[in-house]
Amino acid sequence: MGTYPTPAAPISDEALRKTFTMTVLLTGSVGRAEALMLDVIRQMDPERVSNQDLFRRSVKAAITSQRAAPRKAGALDDARSSLPKELRLILTLPEELRHCFVLRTLAGFTREDCAELNLPDADQAAGAAAAELAQFRAAECV
């Protein structure tokens, strides 16, 4: 008898939520995040689908799509309303700082992962983003 590939486990609800949140933070748009995740899912091999693969492919697509298409007016408001309060402030960061902060701090990407996405100074940019977020928070508390 031949061997057949074992079907992959279904994508978990938690993985979908995490992936969607990260793609919204990266793209600054709920609509763009939804569209790119659906595109990523369509392109995945159903026999090899995994939570991690969905996450990594979606993040890569989010970074790539940001370089290809400008953000639409109103997209940030849409994105803010879909995110938990604790994450909304991240959308105020300039795009490159936001990308690096999300990838290095929230998603746990390595320097090498970021370099592969053409973000070679990710550590420095993530640090600058953290400093900017701290200033925003301090201003809110005054």
N, C-alpha and C positions, 0 to 999 in steps of 0.2 A: 504494500500500500504506500502511496505517496504521502508526503507530509504537506499539510496545508498551513498557511500562516494563521497564527492565533489572532482572532480579532482583538483589537485594542479595547481597553476599558473606555466606557463613555466619558465624555468630558463632564467634569463635576460642575455643579452650580457655583461652588466657591471659585473654581478656576475661571468660569465665565465672568463672574462679577469682578474678580481681580483683573483679568485681562481687559475687560471693558473700561474699568476705572483708569487703568494705566493708559489705554489708548485715548480716552477722553482728555486726560491730562497732557498727553503728548501732542494731540492734534488741536486741542482747544475747541472741539466740536463734537457734539453727540452724533449728528448725522454722518460726519466723516468717519467717526469711530465705528458706528454700526456698519456702514458700507464696507469699510476695509476688513472688519472681522468676518463679515459674510463672504467676502471675496477670498480671504485666507482659508476659511472652512471649505469652500467649494474646491480649492486647489489641493487640499490635503488628501492623502491616500487614506480612505476609510479604514483600511486594515492596519494602519500605523498611527492613527490619531492618538495624541496624548495631551494631557493638560499643559505640560512644559513646551511641547512643540507648538501648540496653539498660541501660548503666551509669547514665545520668542518670535515666531513668524508675525504675529500681530504687532508687536513692538517695532520690529524692523519695518513693516509696512507703514506704520504710523510715522516713523522718522522719514522714510522715503517720500511719503505722500506730502509731508509738510514742505519739502523742498520743491515739489512739483507744482503745487497749487496754493495760491494765496488764501488766507482765511477770509471767510465771508463775514460781512457785518452782521452782528447779532449772534454769531456762533458762540462767543464767549459767555453771553448771558444764558444761552441754552445750556452750555456746558456747566456753568456755575450752579444752575438749578438742579442738575443731575448728580452733583457731587456732595459728599458729606461736608459739613461746615468746616471741618479741620483741613480739608484739602483745597477749598476754594481759593485761598490766598495764593496758591501756587500758580494759578492762571494769570496772576498779575506780573509774573516774571517775564523778562524778554525770552523769546523762543529758545535760543541756544542754551541760556542758563536753565530754563525750565526743563529742556530735554535732558541735560546732564544731571540735574538734581533728581529728576524722576528715575532715570536709569541707574545712577550710582547709589542714591540714598533709599529710594522706595522699592525699586525692582531688584537691587543687588547685583547689577551687572558689573563685571570686572572692567579694569582699564582696557584690557585687550578687546573685550566685547564692544566697548564704546569706540575704540579705534577702528574696529571693523565697520562701524556705522558712520565713519568719517567724523568722529567726535574725539580727536586725539588729546585734547586738553580737558577731558571730562572731570578730573579731580579738581582742577583749579576752578572750572566753571561751576561745579557743584558747590564748592566752598563759597564762591562769590554769591551764588543763589541763596545759600543758607544765611549768609550775612545780610543779604537784602531782605529775606523773609523775617529775620530777627528785627531789622529796622522797622518793617511794616507793622509787626506785632507790637513793638515798643510805642510806635505812633498811635496805634489803636487804643493802647492802655492809658494814654495821656488824656 
